[in-house]
Amino acid sequence: MNIQAMMKQAQKLQKDMMNAKKEIDETTFEATKSFVTIKAKGNKKIEAIKIDMEKIDNDELEMVEDLILVTLNELMDKIDAETEKKMGKYTQGMPGLF
């Protein structure tokens, strides 16, 4: 394979990677735990936090805070899993790129 063909293949791979990353970044992910729902884009920017107040008492603030934390962590795990699923084919052997 000549250098020009390799460069062309590398450019295509780079374009495919950027398109996959853009698709992930623009996807909205959602996680729900009990009465807390959190939405974020694939770039991990939080879009919304919803708390169903009908399901909680006023004295349960600490539990609400804990649920928000757990829900956020689950949401970030979902984004990481989708990123690995879509980007893993490009980054095999190069952990931590995205």
DODO-873759 format. One record per residue (C-alpha): x, y, z. Coordinates in steps of 0.1 Angstrom, whole numbers, plus 5000, padded with zeros to 4 digits. Layout:
<rs>
XYZ...
</rs>
This chain:
<rs>
500050005000501450344991501750645013498950834995496550554999497450525036496850895041493550875024492550585046493650775077491651085067488550865062489050705096489451045112486251175095484350855106485550905142484551265142481051185128480550915155481651145182479251425169476451165169477151075205477451435216474051525201472251225215470151285247470551025274468250975303468450795337465750755363465950645399462850635419461450995416464551155400465051185363468151345347468751405310472151495295473751515261476451275251479051545258477851505295476151845297473151815319469951925302467351865329466751735364463151635372461951555407458451405411457551595443454351395447456351085455458451245484457951405517459551735527461751565552463451345527465951595513469051385520467451095502466751325472470351435472471551075472469250975444470451265423474051155428473250795420471150895389473851125376476450845379474250605361473650865334477450915329477950535328475350515300477150795280480450625285479050285274477650435242480850625235482850305240480350115218480650365189484250475193485850155205486350025169488450335163490350335196491249975201494549965220494250335228492250355261491150695274490950875241487350985245
</rs>
